[in-house]
Amino acid sequence: MSEDIRTSIGLRPVINVSGTMTSLGASIVVPEAIAAMSSILPQFVEINDLQRKASAVIARLTGGEAGFVTASCSAGISLAVAGAITGNNLLAIEKLPDVVPEKNEVLVQMGHVVSYGAPVDQAIRLAGGKVVLVGQATSTHRFHMEHAITEKTAAAVYVVSHHVVDYGLLNLKEFVEIAHARGVPVIVDAASEYDLKIFLEQGADVVLYSGHKFLGGPTSGIVAGKKELVRNAFLQNMGVGRGMKVGKESIFGVMAALEAWERRDHAGIRERETSYLNLWKQTLDGRPGVTALIEPDPTNNPLDRMRVIIDTEEAHITAWDLADALGGGSPPIIVRDHEVEHRYFYLDPCNLHPGQEKIVASRLAEELDKARASNEIIATPIENRSKRRFEGVLKWPD
Ligand SMILES: *Cc1c(COP(=O)(O)O)cnc(C)c1O
C-alpha cells in the first residue's frame, strides 16, 4: 500500500466530517475531473475558446444562456458585480476599482452579509461596488428594498447559504420582482447549492457556484446566466479578474465535473451517506449526555447531517472539548463546529472515503468513553477556542 501523500510531506491525515471547507481542501475531486486536468495540462490551448466550450456545458447544466469558469465563487461575486458596473466599457474595466460612471451601488439584505471565510461585502467592494445594506439583520420588507433602489443602483446580490439569517428576509422571488421592476439585475451567490437550475428559474440574472463544493471539481467558481451580463463579467479578466484567473486545467476540470454531475448516481450517494449517519446514530444512542439527531440541510440540499448534542454534566465533556479531542486525535477528525457554543456540533457525511465512517464512529465512542470515565468534567472556556485560532494564524508560518 502506498503511503498517504499527506503523511509523506508531514501533514496530518485529517478525516473531514465538517463539510466542504476551503480550509480543509474543499472536496474529493471526482476521477473524471482529475483525468481531464492531467490530459490538458501538457497542451497549449486558446483560453477564450476553451471558455467558449465551458460556456456551452455550463449553459446546458444551469439553463443559463452562457457561463465561464473563474478562480472561486468569491471571485465570481466580484466579477459579476464589476460587470454590472462597467458593462462592456473596456476603459472602465481597466479603471476599476475606481468607478467612473458612479453607478456602483449594490444592494444586499443585511441578513445576507455573512462570512464564508471572508466577508460577502468585501467581494463586492473589491469590484468597485458600494454596498447598500437593505433592512435589518432579521427583517427585510419590500419597502426597505424599494426605497434602496436609486439611479445609481448597479445590481442586487442575494446569498443562499446556511450562514444567512433564515427568517424575516425577502425570498429570492420577491427580491427579483422588486429589482426587475426597476431594471436592476440580480446576482445570486449559490456557492454551496446542489440545484444548478433553480435560481435562474426563479428569475436571477446571474448565478454563482463553487466548482469545488458539491460538484467535486477543482478549486474554481462558475458564473452562469444572461449572456450579456456573463460576458461583461468575463471581460473583467482584462481587469480586476486577472488576479482571479484560472488555467486550462481548472476550466477543463470543471467541464468534466459538470458532465460527471449529469451522470452521477445521486440516489446511490444519498444511500451511502444515510448508512454512515445510521452507523453514527447507533454508536451514540443510549450514551449518557449525548443526543444524536439526523437533520436535513437548512437550504434544502439533498443531504442530511447528524447533530450531536452534548450535555456537559452527563457526558463529562463539553461539545467543543469533544470536537477538539477528535481534531487532535489520531487520525484527526474535523467536525462541523460553527455553532458549538450552543453545545452541539454536526457530522457531515458527504466528504468521506468509504471506510472512514467506521473510524469516525470508533473515535467518537473512544473519546466519549474516556470522558465518562474521567472524574473531572472536561470544560475549557469557549472563548479560548477562537483566541487560539487567531493566535495560531497570526504566527503563520511560525
Ligand atoms: C463557500 C461559499 C462561498 C465562497 O466560495 P469559494 O468558491 O470558496 O470562493 C461564497 N458564498 C457562500 C454562500 C459559500 O458557501
The ligand as an ORCA input file, in Angstrom:
! r2SCAN-3c Opt
* xyz 0 1
  C     -18.219     28.703      0.049
  C     -19.019     29.903     -0.164
  C     -18.502     30.991     -0.856
  C     -17.090     31.028     -1.325
  O     -16.908     30.129     -2.348
  P     -15.453     29.918     -2.928
  O     -15.693     29.228     -4.209
  O     -14.713     29.090     -1.943
  O     -14.886     31.282     -3.095
  C     -19.307     32.077     -1.095
  N     -20.569     32.104     -0.666
  C     -21.118     31.090      0.014
  C     -22.547     31.180      0.439
  C     -20.356     29.944      0.299
  O     -20.892     28.924      0.961
*
